[in-house]
Amino acid sequence: LLHDKGLLLRCYTQNIDMLEHLTGLPEEKIVAAHGNFASAHTVDGKEVPVAELEKAIFAGTEACAELATKYGGLVKPDIVFFGEQLPRRFGELSRQDLPKCDLLLVMGTSLAVS
């Protein structure tokens, strides 16, 4: 509703399930603080088609091992695990967006991990 009225600067989320995308928000309006399942990489950064990762996950451990062999390393969705840095886009846009806010709504989280 805020986006439809031209009032939404950005939607920051910790959700990795991509539900915000299902609302019809444009990609540039969404900042996934913990990443999401839209893309995948090997742990050393090689891009992997997310459909291949999804297929391997549902097929089981052997299929995941085969995927790792195919791409030369473990493959994971582009989500942030404990101890990993938040995506660069989160830091860049939060520094740009906060000074522009007339109103900041925070719901359901402190964005802190303990």
N, C-alpha and C positions, 0 to 999 in steps of 0.2 A: 504494500500500500504506500509506504514512504517513497519507494522508487517510482511508482506510478504517478505520484504527485510531484516528482522532481525534488524531493526533500532528502533523499538518501545519498550521502557522500560515499559511504563504504559500509559493508557488512563484514565484520571480523568474526571468525568462528574458530572454535577448537575442534569442532566436529570433523571427523575424517570420512564420514559416510556420504558426503556431497549432497545432503538434503537441500541445502540452499540453492543448488543448481536446479533442482526439480521445481522450485518456485518460479522459475523463469528469470531470475536475476541475471544480468549480463556478467560474464566472467570477470570483467574489469572492476565490477562492484564488490566482488567477493575476495576476501583475504583469508586463506586457510592457515591459521597459525601453526597447526600441526600437520600441514600437508593434507593430501587426500589420495584416493585410489584412481585418479585420472591418468596417472603416468607411473612408470616404473623404471628402475635403473639397477645395474649391478652395484655392489657396495663400493666399487672403485669408480663409478660414474658413467659407465656405458649405458646408453639408452636401450630399453627393452620394450617391445610392444606390450602394453598392459593386458591385451587380450590373451597373449601367450602365458603371462603370469597367472591370470585368472584361471585359464584352462588347467595349468599345472597344479594350482592349489586344489582345485576340485578333484583332480585325478589322484592326488596323494603324494606321499614322500618320494617315491621313485621318480615320478614326473618332475618334481621340483629339483631333484638331483640332476636329471637329464638337462633341465633348463640351465642349471648352473654350469654344467659341462659345455653346453652349446655357446654360452656367452662368456665363459672364462671366469666366472665368479658367482657368488651368491647374489640372487636377485630379490629385490624387495620393492613393494609399492613406495611411492614418494611420500611416506608419512614419517613423522618425527618420532623416534624412539627415545626413551629416557636417556638423558646425557648428551643427546645430539643437539646441534644448533637449530634454532628456528629458521625457516626459509628467509633468504635475503629480502624478498619482497615484503615480508611482514615488517621488518625493521625500517625499510625505506619508506613504505607508505604510512606507517604509524607516525613517523617523524613529520611527514608532509601533512597528514590529515588532522592531527590533533589541534594545531593552531587554527585550523579553518572551522572548527566545530562551534556552533552556537549551542548545541545540545548533544550530550553524549549519553546514550542509553547502554547500561551494562546489565546483562541478565544472566544469572545462573552460574557465574564463575568469577574467580579472582585472577585468572591466568597465571596461577602459581602452582608449582609442583613441590610437594614436600616429601 
